[in-house]
Amino acid sequence: MEDFATVGVAITLSAKDGVCEDVRVGLNSVASTIVHAKRAEQILRGKTIDDDLLRQIGEVAAGETDPVDDNRGSADYKREMVKVLVARAAREALQRAS
């Protein structure tokens, strides 16, 4: 039996006074190779982090993926999970950075 993630998200973030100083977003299991979500990073970097911005980076990160349908989920499901998990991981990273 194999055990693979449906979607994997890794974020490292540094912030000062709620402003993103630097961020890196990595996505796994949503393309043929690991995705470095550079466009999502660009949107967040240098801006005050709020819920709207977190939703936006989730949307952009999902657009940087190219998932396939498989036994772990459809491509659409995986894109939706990227949206949710990127925003959630960034929120948690911000809390840890504060």
C-alpha positions in Angstrom: 0.0 0.0 0.0 1.2 3.5 -0.9 0.6 6.6 1.2 0.9 9.9 -0.8 -0.3 13.3 0.0 -3.3 14.6 -2.0 -1.8 18.1 -1.7 1.2 19.3 0.1 1.9 22.9 1.1 5.1 24.3 2.7 5.5 28.0 3.6 8.2 29.9 5.3 7.4 33.5 6.1 9.0 36.4 7.9 7.0 39.5 8.9 7.4 42.7 10.9 4.3 44.5 12.3 2.1 42.4 10.1 3.9 43.2 6.9 5.4 40.3 4.9 9.1 40.8 4.6 9.8 37.5 2.8 7.9 34.4 1.9 8.5 31.1 0.1 5.7 28.8 -1.0 6.2 25.2 -2.1 3.5 22.9 -3.4 3.6 19.1 -3.7 1.4 16.6 -5.5 -0.2 19.2 -7.7 2.0 18.9 -10.8 4.6 16.6 -12.3 7.2 18.2 -10.1 7.2 20.3 -6.9 5.9 23.8 -7.6 7.6 26.9 -6.3 4.6 29.4 -6.3 6.6 32.5 -7.2 3.5 34.6 -8.3 1.8 33.9 -5.0 5.0 35.0 -3.2 5.2 38.2 -5.2 1.6 39.2 -4.2 2.3 38.8 -0.5 5.8 40.2 -0.2 5.9 43.7 1.1 2.2 43.9 1.9 0.2 44.0 5.1 -1.2 40.5 5.6 -5.0 40.2 6.0 -7.6 37.6 5.2 -8.4 39.0 1.8 -4.7 38.9 0.8 -4.4 35.3 2.1 -7.4 34.3 0.0 -5.8 36.0 -3.0 -2.5 34.2 -2.7 -4.4 30.9 -2.4 -6.1 31.6 -5.6 -2.9 32.6 -7.4 -1.0 29.6 -6.0 -3.8 27.3 -7.3 -3.4 28.9 -10.7 0.3 27.9 -10.7 -0.5 24.2 -10.4 -1.2 21.6 -13.0 -2.7 18.6 -11.1 -4.1 15.5 -12.6 -7.1 13.4 -11.7 -6.1 10.3 -9.7 -7.3 8.0 -6.9 -6.5 10.8 -4.4 -8.8 13.3 -5.9 -9.8 15.2 -9.0 -7.7 18.1 -10.4 -10.4 20.5 -9.4 -10.4 19.2 -5.9 -6.7 19.6 -5.6 -6.8 23.2 -6.9 -9.5 24.0 -4.2 -7.3 22.4 -1.6 -4.3 24.5 -2.6 -6.5 27.6 -2.2 -7.5 26.6 1.4 -4.2 25.2 2.5 -2.0 28.0 1.2 -4.1 30.6 3.1 -4.2 28.5 6.2 -0.4 27.8 6.2 0.4 31.5 5.6 -1.9 32.5 8.5 -0.2 30.0 10.8 3.3 31.1 9.6 2.3 34.7 10.4 1.2 33.8 13.9 4.5 32.0 14.5 6.5 34.9 13.1 4.7 37.4 15.4 
